[in-house]
């Protein structure tokens, strides 16, 4: 995937320092931000390169270097996912259910994430709509985490307001990106989750932008998940009726969250 232009997906923070390697002496050391908020000291880059490229592929050093490279790639995808610290620990495994409707919503989300390869090929969407505080963002973040961890997908969750804010930033004099860059960046993701649809003003510009993002992904056969506190039937006024219809195509499901807010009892 091309390097992001519009700063939706951030990269891990890195702290540099001088370190000592028992093999290479003084080297440029670094500790890298992890998805859980901690920092991990990075292995000597020369040692890592040698273990990857010159060590016997059957050696423990090569095996460990491969594991470090895989862990680094996974961490970069998770930090770049847009999942905020509040939802970093929200997975599909720890979503608590107390009613049949809640259990049904969880099953749908688990199936969507578990069958992501099929959903990706079909460009199949998912709508999570209904009452506030019912766990929609928890489940959406859980879907993003699972498709990253299980399939190595490039997945991102972002609020509609943030999409609009960044797109409007392209209009500022001297901006280093255009609105088209924003749309192309979002269209290129393996999975895009747009949260809080309907919380924005609902202006003609906002409707047109969100519609274009969803339509562009539809044309590229890329799956999109939409999350809103509004009933699914009213989403058309914020993303366009055609975009709403396309989210339902190819078996796209709409899950209604009709129970009361869980925040007061959390």
C-alpha positions in Angstrom: 0.0 0.0 0.0 1.3 3.5 -0.8 2.5 5.7 2.0 -0.4 7.5 3.6 -0.8 11.2 2.6 -3.6 12.3 4.9 -2.4 11.0 8.2 -5.3 8.6 9.0 -2.9 5.9 9.9 -0.2 6.9 12.2 3.1 5.1 12.7 4.6 3.9 16.0 6.6 6.5 18.0 10.3 5.7 18.1 12.8 6.9 20.8 16.4 6.8 19.7 19.4 6.4 21.9 23.0 5.1 21.9 23.3 1.5 22.7 25.9 -1.2 23.0 25.7 -4.5 21.0 27.9 -7.4 22.2 28.6 -8.1 18.5 28.8 -4.7 16.8 29.7 -2.4 19.7 28.2 1.1 19.8 25.0 1.2 17.7 21.9 3.3 17.2 19.5 1.9 19.7 15.7 2.5 19.7 12.6 1.7 21.7 9.4 1.4 19.7 5.8 2.2 20.8 3.7 -0.9 21.1 -0.1 -1.2 20.5 -0.6 -1.8 24.3 1.0 1.5 25.1 4.4 0.1 26.2 7.7 0.6 24.5 9.9 -2.3 23.3 13.7 -2.0 22.8 14.4 -2.8 19.2 17.1 -5.5 18.5 20.4 -4.3 16.9 19.5 -3.6 13.3 22.8 -5.1 12.1 22.2 -8.3 14.0 18.6 -8.4 12.7 19.9 -8.0 9.1 22.6 -10.6 9.4 20.1 -13.1 11.0 17.7 -12.5 8.2 20.1 -12.5 5.3 23.3 -14.4 6.2 22.4 -16.9 8.9 21.4 -20.5 8.2 17.6 -20.5 7.6 17.4 -23.4 10.0 19.2 -21.5 12.8 17.6 -20.1 15.9 18.9 -16.7 15.1 17.0 -16.7 11.7 13.8 -18.0 13.4 13.9 -15.3 16.0 14.6 -12.6 13.3 11.6 -13.8 11.4 9.4 -13.6 14.5 10.6 -10.1 15.3 9.9 -8.9 11.7 6.4 -10.5 11.9 5.7 -8.9 15.3 6.9 -5.5 14.0 4.6 -5.7 11.0 1.7 -6.6 13.2 2.4 -3.8 15.6 2.5 -1.3 12.8 -0.8 -2.5 11.4 -2.5 -2.3 14.9 -1.1 1.2 15.7 -2.1 2.4 12.2 -5.6 0.9 12.6 -7.2 4.0 14.2 -8.2 2.1 17.3 -8.0 4.5 20.2 -6.5 3.6 23.6 -10.0 3.5 25.0 -10.9 0.6 22.7 -7.5 -1.0 22.4 -8.5 -3.9 24.7 -12.0 -4.3 23.1 -12.1 -7.6 21.2 -14.8 -9.9 20.0 -13.8 -12.3 22.8 -14.5 -9.9 25.7 -17.8 -8.4 24.5 -20.2 -9.2 27.3 -23.7 -10.3 26.3 -26.7 -10.6 28.6 -29.6 -10.9 26.1 -30.4 -13.0 23.0 -30.2 -9.8 20.8 -26.7 -9.0 22.1 -25.5 -12.5 21.6 -27.0 -12.5 18.0 -25.1 -9.2 17.3 -21.9 -10.7 18.5 -22.3 -13.8 16.4 -22.8 -11.7 13.3 -19.7 -9.7 14.0 -17.6 -12.8 14.8 -18.8 -14.4 11.5 -17.9 -11.3 9.6 -14.4 -11.1 10.9 -13.9 -14.9 10.8 -14.9 -15.1 7.2 -13.1 -11.9 6.2 -11.3 -13.5 3.2 -14.7 -14.3 1.6 -16.2 -11.0 2.6 -13.1 -9.2 1.2 -13.5 -11.0 -2.2 -17.2 -10.1 -2.3 -16.7 -6.5 -1.0 -19.4 -7.4 1.5 -20.4 -4.6 3.9 -21.9 -4.5 7.4 -24.1 -2.0 9.2 -24.1 -1.7 13.0 -26.8 0.7 14.0 -29.0 1.6 17.0 -28.9 2.9 20.6 -25.9 4.7 22.1 -23.7 2.8 24.6 -24.7 -0.6 23.3 -21.2 -1.7 22.2 -21.1 -1.0 18.5 -17.7 0.6 18.5 -16.4 -2.2 20.8 -17.5 -4.8 18.2 -16.3 -2.7 15.3 -12.9 -2.3 16.9 -12.9 -6.0 17.6 -13.5 -6.8 14.0 -10.6 -4.5 13.0 -8.3 -6.2 15.5 -9.2 -9.7 14.4 -8.8 -9.1 10.6 -5.4 -7.6 11.3 -4.2 -10.3 13.6 -5.7 -13.3 11.7 -5.3 -12.1 8.1 -2.7 -9.4 8.2 -5.3 -7.0 6.6 -4.8 -3.3 6.4 -7.9 -2.2 8.3 -8.8 1.1 9.8 -11.6 2.6 12.0 -12.3 6.3 11.7 -15.2 8.6 12.7 -17.2 10.3 9.9 -16.2 13.6 11.5 -12.5 12.8 11.2 -13.0 11.9 7.5 -14.7 15.2 6.9 -12.1 17.2 8.9 -9.2 15.7 7.0 -10.9 16.1 3.7 -11.6 19.8 4.4 -7.9 20.2 5.4 -7.1 19.7 1.7 -8.8 23.0 1.0 -6.4 25.0 3.2 -3.8 26.9 1.2 -0.5 25.1 1.1 -2.1 21.7 1.9 0.2 18.8 0.9 -2.7 16.6 -0.2 -6.0 16.9 -2.1 -9.5 15.6 -1.4 -8.9 13.0 -4.1 -5.8 11.8 -2.1 -8.1 11.4 1.0 -10.7 9.4 -1.0 -8.0 7.2 -2.6 -6.3 6.5 0.7 -9.5 5.4 2.3 -10.5 3.4 -0.8 -7.2 1.5 -0.8 -7.7 -0.1 2.7 -8.6 -3.8 2.9 -11.3 -2.9 5.4 -12.7 0.6 6.3 -14.9 1.1 9.3 -16.7 4.5 9.4 -17.9 5.2 12.9 -20.5 7.8 14.2 -22.3 8.3 10.9 -25.0 10.8 11.6 -23.2 12.7 14.3 -22.1 15.3 11.7 -24.2 18.2 10.4 -25.4 16.3 7.4 -24.5 19.1 4.9 -24.5 18.5 1.2 -20.7 18.5 1.2 -20.5 15.9 4.0 -23.1 13.7 2.3 -21.3 13.9 -1.0 -17.9 13.1 0.5 -19.1 10.1 2.5 -21.1 8.8 -0.4 -18.0 9.1 -2.7 -15.8 7.2 -0.2 -18.3 4.3 0.1 -19.0 4.3 -3.6 -15.3 4.3 -4.5 -14.8 1.3 -2.3 -17.9 -0.4 -3.8 -16.4 0.1 -7.3 -13.1 -1.5 -6.1 -15.0 -4.3 -4.4 -13.6 -3.4 -0.9 -15.7 -4.1 2.2 -17.0 -1.2 4.4 -18.5 -1.3 7.8 -20.7 1.6 8.9 -21.5 2.3 12.6 -24.2 4.7 13.6 -26.5 5.6 16.5 -29.3 6.1 14.0 -31.7 3.5 12.6 -30.4 2.0 9.4 -33.5 3.3 7.6 -32.3 6.9 8.2 -28.7 6.6 7.2 -29.4 7.5 3.6 -29.7 11.2 4.5 -26.0 11.2 5.7 -24.4 8.9 3.1 -26.9 8.8 0.3 -29.5 6.2 -0.5 -27.4 4.6 -3.2 -24.4 4.1 -0.9 -26.7 2.6 1.8 -28.2 0.2 -0.8 -24.7 -0.8 -1.9 -23.7 -1.6 1.6 -26.5 -4.2 1.7 -25.5 -5.8 -1.6 -23.9 -9.3 -1.8 -25.3 -10.3 1.5 -24.4 -7.2 3.5 -26.1 -7.4 6.9 -27.6 -4.7 9.1 -27.5 -5.4 12.8 -29.8 -3.4 15.1 -28.7 -2.6 18.6 -32.0 -2.0 20.4 -31.1 -2.6 24.0 -30.3 0.0 26.6 -26.9 1.6 27.1 -24.4 -0.6 29.0 -22.2 2.3 30.1 -24.1 3.0 33.4 -23.4 -0.6 34.5 -19.9 -1.0 33.0 
